Amino acid sequence: MRVLKFIVNAQRIHKDPTCDFSNIVAGSKNYLRAHFTFSPEWQDCILVASFWRGGKEHAAIIQDGVCDIPPEALTGRTFGVSVIGQREDYQITTNQIIVRQEVSR
């Protein structure tokens, strides 16, 4: 299993600079996981990661900072990642970033 790490600071998400995002190949299933580190604004929120491919959202619940990346998002050259957090009357969202992957032939 490979883990891609992201840092969420307030409403901005970015790739963790200590994580290697190279050589990701499209078409994986049950192999890629996402790990998120959150700033204090996200404390006590129910957390959902959105993985975007072809304009469609594929959501995954984040538990203990981790979720599996849905295979439906891993079918092309890129996929987007964003996060939503919610508690009581409070909702916080991030921007979307793009992760590139190779398409095998």
C-alpha positions as CSV (number, residue, x, y, z in Angstrom):
1,M,0.0,0.0,0.0
2,R,1.3,3.5,-0.9
3,V,0.4,6.5,1.1
4,L,0.2,10.0,-0.4
5,K,0.5,12.7,2.3
6,F,-1.3,16.1,2.3
7,I,-1.2,19.0,4.7
8,V,-4.4,21.0,5.4
9,N,-3.8,24.4,6.9
10,A,-7.0,26.4,7.4
11,Q,-8.7,26.3,3.9
12,R,-5.6,25.4,1.9
13,I,-4.5,21.9,1.0
14,H,-1.1,21.1,-0.4
15,K,1.1,18.1,-1.0
16,D,3.4,17.2,1.9
17,P,6.9,18.1,0.7
18,T,8.3,15.0,2.5
19,C,6.2,12.7,0.4
20,D,7.2,11.4,-3.0
21,F,4.4,12.0,-5.5
22,S,6.4,10.7,-8.5
23,N,5.7,7.5,-10.4
24,I,2.0,7.2,-9.6
25,V,0.4,5.0,-12.2
26,A,-3.3,5.2,-13.2
27,G,-5.5,2.2,-12.7
28,S,-4.7,1.3,-9.1
29,K,-7.4,-0.3,-6.9
30,N,-7.1,-0.7,-3.1
31,Y,-3.5,0.4,-3.3
32,L,-3.3,4.2,-2.8
33,R,-4.3,5.8,0.5
34,A,-4.3,9.5,1.5
35,H,-3.0,10.8,4.8
36,F,-4.0,14.3,6.0
37,T,-2.5,16.5,8.6
38,F,-4.9,19.2,9.8
39,S,-4.5,22.6,11.4
40,P,-6.6,23.3,14.6
41,E,-9.7,24.7,12.6
42,W,-10.5,21.1,11.7
43,Q,-10.6,19.7,15.2
44,D,-13.8,17.8,16.1
45,C,-15.1,17.9,12.5
46,I,-16.4,15.0,10.5
47,L,-14.0,14.9,7.7
48,V,-14.6,13.9,4.1
49,A,-12.0,13.8,1.3
50,S,-13.2,14.4,-2.3
51,F,-11.3,12.9,-5.1
52,W,-12.2,14.4,-8.5
53,R,-11.9,12.8,-11.9
54,G,-13.7,13.9,-15.1
55,G,-15.8,16.4,-13.2
56,K,-17.2,13.7,-10.9
57,E,-16.7,13.6,-7.1
58,H,-15.7,10.4,-5.4
59,A,-15.9,10.9,-1.6
60,A,-14.2,9.0,1.2
61,I,-14.6,9.4,4.9
62,I,-11.3,10.3,6.7
63,Q,-10.7,8.4,9.9
64,D,-7.7,9.0,12.0
65,G,-6.4,11.2,9.2
66,V,-6.4,8.5,6.6
67,C,-8.7,7.2,3.8
68,D,-8.5,5.0,0.8
69,I,-8.5,6.8,-2.6
70,P,-11.5,5.5,-4.6
71,P,-10.4,3.6,-7.7
72,E,-12.9,5.6,-9.8
73,A,-10.7,8.7,-9.3
74,L,-7.5,6.9,-10.5
75,T,-8.3,6.2,-14.1
76,G,-6.7,9.1,-15.9
77,R,-3.6,11.4,-16.1
78,T,-4.7,13.5,-13.1
79,F,-7.1,13.5,-10.2
80,G,-8.1,16.4,-7.8
81,V,-8.2,16.3,-4.0
82,S,-10.1,18.5,-1.6
83,V,-11.5,18.2,1.9
84,I,-14.7,19.2,3.7
85,G,-15.1,19.3,7.5
86,Q,-18.3,19.8,9.4
87,R,-19.5,20.0,13.0
88,E,-22.7,21.5,14.4
89,D,-23.2,24.8,12.5
90,Y,-19.6,24.9,11.2
91,Q,-18.3,23.9,7.8
92,I,-14.9,24.3,6.4
93,T,-13.7,23.5,2.9
94,T,-10.3,23.5,1.1
95,N,-9.2,24.4,-2.4
96,Q,-8.6,21.5,-4.8
97,I,-5.1,20.4,-5.8
98,I,-4.2,18.2,-8.7
99,V,-2.1,15.0,-8.5
100,R,-0.6,13.7,-11.7
101,Q,-0.2,10.1,-12.6
102,E,1.2,8.1,-15.5
103,V,-1.1,6.2,-17.8
104,S,0.2,2.7,-18.5
105,R,-0.2,1.4,-22.1
